[in-house]
């Protein structure tokens, strides 16, 4: 009788240890897997005044600010689609970003603007328009609570944008530009 109790006790211990090991492995695998998410970025099409969608995978970031920063930095890096254009270069950088209610305020470095102006002087207004709406539409599409994006370059509101396009709140998305 004593032998049966000892064997039952040993079997119970083995089952308990097995269950605990399975639970530990489950929790390790659950927390070790990096969380990923996808966002849609828009880039100017090479053949028309439209924006092409490109899906990108990102490592999970906790805050909306971090996710928007990732998105803008990816747009500044450029497209992987051969049918789309990039209106930035390796020197284009996001200086900082601020979220106010339903508006994002972006401060980009001067190199972001200089590349557009000096890469094709004849088509400069159109390229600037495409660059602005590439970022604006991407942010507003992925973050539905954001309705406007305001642009600064090295902390200065660029005069051409202010007088011709950008209202007091900044740019609203232009969904007509999407393919």
ABEGO torsion letter per residue (X at the ends): XAAAAAAAAAAAAAAAAAAAAAAAAAAAAAAABBBBBBBBBBBBBAABBBBBBBBBBBBBBABAAAAAAAAAAAAAAEBABAABBBABBAABBBABBBBBEABBBBBBBAAAAAAAAAABAAAAAAAAAAAAAAAAAAAAAABAABABBBBBBGGBBBAAAAAAABBAAEBBBBAAABX
